[in-house]
């Protein structure tokens, strides 16, 4: 079976479907102007919640090729407000998708980054 090339929207679709299947409520947090999406706080693609107890998950999702995950981790950790969100108890993660994998590669961002 040939592996099909991932479209730009594929990581978004797969992330939304997986989180919904796992009981999270949320959606995209970026603003799509048609030409380009602008991430919330410059680094977050989506925000999800579940509970009780209340959990908040903020995700930057991307394809997992060409160093995309490492670039997104650097982008998220360079934003000072990321650490404020972590200190408040939010989880912040970078998810990298490959077309042939059913699950993303997940890189949790921690206060020690």
N, C-alpha and C positions, 0 to 999 in steps of 0.2 A: 504494500500500500504506500503510495507516495505521500510525503508530508507536505501539506499545503502551506504556503507562505502566510504568515500572520499579518492581518491588516492592522492599521493604527488603532482601530477601535476594539480589536479582539481582546486585549488585556482588560479593558474596561468591562466588556460584556461578561467575560469569564469571572471577574472579581465580583460583580454584582450578583451573578447567579450563585456562586459558591457561598457568599456571605448570607444571602437570603435562605439558601438551603440549610445553613447552620443556625438559623434563628435570629440573625441580626436584622435590625430595622435601620435603614439609612439609604443613602443615595450619593450621587456625585456631589462634590462640593466645589467643583471648579466652574468657572463661567466660560462658556463656549461662545466666542464672538463670530464664529463661522470660519474665520481664517486660522484661529489659534485659540486653544483653551488656556485660561489663566487660572492656575491653581490657587486654592484658598491659602492665604498667608504666603503665597509663592511656592508652597511645597506639598500641599495636601490635595489629592484627587477625590477622596471620598471620606465620609464620616458615617459611622454606624454605631448603634447602641443595642444593648440587650440587658436583660436582668429579670427579676431581682437576684442578687444585688446589681445595681447599675454598673455596667461596663461601657466604656467609650473606646472605640477603635478608629484611628485615623490612618488612612492608607495612601501611599504613593505607589501606583502600579505602573508596570512597564513590561516590555518584552525582555526576555532574559537572553540577550545576545549582544555581542560587540561591546561589552562593558557597561551596558545600560543600567544594571542594578547598582554597580559601584558608583556610577555617576549620580544616581538618584539618592543613594545613601549620603554621598558628599553634599548634595544639595540640601537634603533634609537636616543634616547635622550642622550645616553652616547657618541655619536660620535660628537665631536666639530664642524665638518664641516656641520652638519645638521643645526646649527644656522646661519652659513654663508649663506647657501642656503635660509633659511627663510628670512634673512635680505636683500637678493637680490630680494625677491618677489616671490620665489617659494613656492608652497604649498607642504607640506610633510604630508602624511597620512599613517596609518597602517590600512589595511583592513583584517577583519576576516570573513571567510566563514563557514557557516554550510550547510550541504547537503540539509536540508529541507527549507532553506531560499532562496528567489530569489534575495535578495539584501545583500551586506556584512554589517557587523558592521564596521563603519568607525570611527577611532580615529584620529582627526586632531592633529598634533604636532604644538605647538606655541612657540614663543620666550620666553614665561614665564614658560616653562616646567622645 
